[in-house]
Amino acid sequence: MATVKLEVLPWLTRIFDRQQGGRMVREEEVEPGATVRDLFQRLTERYPAFGELVYDTRQRELTGLVSVIINDRILELVGGLDTEIHHGDCILLLPAYAGGEHILS
């Protein structure tokens, strides 16, 4: 099984660990031929807040609250959620830079 690096910047790290507020890097296993959508679907099943903030499973699209960067390129420019991911890929979740209310409290 392949692994990808998932890098998450604050405040989004609290999706995975409500005590952690800083930058987080974790390894995620992926099946051969998996896409970003497949990975995000699985993360949503394990971490319900991921579905609220990053990936809307009903619409099967990003929520718009987060930018996704894969291997230093904006996800939408490399094929979107159907981009195939490979061993060693790096996926960065970058919170949107808009003003407003903090969603997680």
SULCOR-V393653 format. One record per run of one state. SS is the DSSP state (~ for helix, > for strand, _ for the rest). FROM is the first residue (numbers start at 1). TO is the last residue. If there is no record, write none. Layout:
BEGIN
SS/FROM/TO + SS/FROM/TO
END
This chain:
BEGIN
_/1/1 + >/2/8 + _/9/11 + ~/12/15 + _/16/23 + >/24/30 + _/31/34 + >/35/35 + ~/36/46 + _/47/47 + ~/48/53 + _/54/54 + >/55/56 + _/57/60 + >/61/62 + _/63/65 + >/66/70 + _/71/72 + >/73/74 + ~/75/77 + _/78/79 + ~/80/82 + _/83/83 + >/84/84 + _/85/89 + >/90/95 + _/96/105
END
